Amino acid sequence: MNITQVLSKFGLSDLSKIVFGEAVTHNDLTVVPVAKIKYGFGCGTGRAMNETGQGAGGGGGGVVSPIGFIEMNNGQTKFKTIRPPMSLLSIATTIALSSLVLARISRKFIKK
C-alpha cells in the first residue's frame, strides 16, 4: 500500500482541496483560503524477551490549521498571513522580559 492509498482511506486523497479551500468571489475580489496540514503515522511490532506472546500496534493523526489567504483583485495577487493571537502575545512577553533583563544587567554595569 502506498501513501496515496493510505491517505485516501482517511479521506485525504485530494490534499489540494484541503490546503486551498473554495474560492469566494465578491465583485472584483476573489479570496482563496490557505491551510497547513501536518500528519504522521507510526506502527510497531515486538515481543518481550523470554516470552512467547507478540504484539503489534499502529496509529496516526493529523492537524489542519489556517495560515492565510490569497487575495486576487484587479489583476494583482497577494498572500496575506493569518497570525494566531497567542503568537502576538508570546512575542510581546518575550520583548518585555528581555527589556527587564537588559535593564537589570545595564544597572549593574553602570554602578561599577
C-alpha positions as CSV (number, residue, x, y, z in Angstrom):
1,M,0.0,0.0,0.0
2,N,1.5,3.4,-1.0
3,I,1.0,6.8,0.7
4,T,-1.8,7.8,-1.8
5,Q,-3.8,4.7,-0.9
6,V,-3.3,5.3,2.9
7,L,-4.4,9.0,2.6
8,S,-7.5,8.0,0.6
9,K,-8.5,5.7,3.4
10,F,-8.6,8.7,5.7
11,G,-10.5,10.9,3.1
12,L,-7.3,12.9,2.3
13,S,-6.8,11.8,-1.3
14,D,-7.0,15.3,-2.7
15,L,-5.0,17.4,-0.3
16,S,-5.1,20.4,-2.6
17,K,-8.9,20.8,-1.8
18,I,-7.9,20.9,1.9
19,V,-4.9,23.2,1.6
20,F,-6.6,25.6,-0.8
21,G,-10.2,26.0,0.2
22,E,-13.1,27.0,-2.1
23,A,-12.6,30.5,-3.6
24,V,-15.1,33.2,-2.6
25,T,-15.7,36.0,-5.1
26,H,-17.5,39.3,-4.5
27,N,-17.4,41.9,-7.2
28,D,-13.7,42.0,-8.4
29,L,-12.3,40.5,-5.3
30,T,-11.5,36.7,-5.0
31,V,-10.3,35.2,-1.8
32,V,-8.8,31.7,-1.5
33,P,-8.2,30.3,2.0
34,V,-4.9,28.5,2.6
35,A,-4.2,25.9,5.3
36,K,-1.2,24.0,6.6
37,I,-1.5,20.2,7.0
38,K,0.6,18.2,9.4
39,Y,0.1,14.4,9.7
40,G,2.1,11.4,10.9
41,F,1.7,7.7,11.1
42,G,3.6,5.0,13.1
43,C,3.5,1.3,13.8
44,G,5.5,-1.3,15.5
45,T,5.7,-5.0,16.5
46,G,7.5,-6.9,19.1
47,R,7.6,-9.3,22.0
48,A,9.1,-9.3,25.4
49,M,12.3,-11.3,26.0
50,N,11.7,-14.9,27.1
51,E,8.0,-14.7,26.3
52,T,6.0,-16.4,23.5
53,G,3.4,-13.6,23.0
54,Q,3.7,-11.0,20.3
55,G,2.2,-7.6,19.9
56,A,1.6,-5.0,17.2
57,G,0.1,-1.6,17.1
58,G,-0.2,1.5,15.0
59,G,-1.7,4.9,14.9
60,G,-1.8,8.2,13.1
61,G,-3.0,11.7,13.5
62,G,-3.2,15.0,11.7
63,V,-3.8,18.7,12.2
64,V,-5.2,21.2,9.7
65,S,-4.7,24.9,10.6
66,P,-5.4,28.1,8.6
67,I,-2.3,30.1,7.8
68,G,-3.6,32.8,5.5
69,F,-5.4,33.6,2.3
70,I,-4.7,34.5,-1.3
71,E,-6.4,37.8,-2.3
72,M,-6.9,38.4,-6.0
73,N,-8.1,41.9,-7.0
74,N,-7.8,43.9,-10.2
75,G,-5.2,41.6,-11.7
76,Q,-3.0,41.6,-8.6
77,T,-2.5,38.6,-6.3
78,K,-1.3,38.9,-2.7
79,F,-0.8,36.3,0.1
80,K,-1.9,37.5,3.5
81,T,-0.8,35.7,6.6
82,I,-3.2,34.9,9.5
83,R,-1.3,35.2,12.8
84,P,-2.8,33.5,15.8
85,P,-3.4,35.9,18.7
86,M,-1.3,33.8,21.1
87,S,1.8,34.3,18.8
88,L,1.5,38.0,19.2
89,L,1.2,37.6,23.0
90,S,4.3,35.4,23.2
91,I,6.2,38.0,21.1
92,A,5.1,40.8,23.4
93,T,6.0,38.8,26.5
94,T,9.5,37.9,25.2
95,I,10.2,41.6,24.4
96,A,9.0,42.7,27.9
97,L,11.1,40.1,29.7
98,S,14.2,40.8,27.5
99,S,13.8,44.5,28.3
100,L,13.7,43.8,32.1
101,V,16.8,41.5,31.9
102,L,18.7,44.1,29.9
103,A,17.7,46.8,32.3
104,R,19.0,44.8,35.3
105,I,22.2,43.9,33.5
106,S,22.9,47.5,32.4
107,R,22.3,48.8,36.0
108,K,25.0,46.5,37.3
109,F,27.5,47.8,34.7
110,I,26.6,51.5,35.4
111,K,27.1,51.1,39.2
112,K,30.6,49.8,38.7
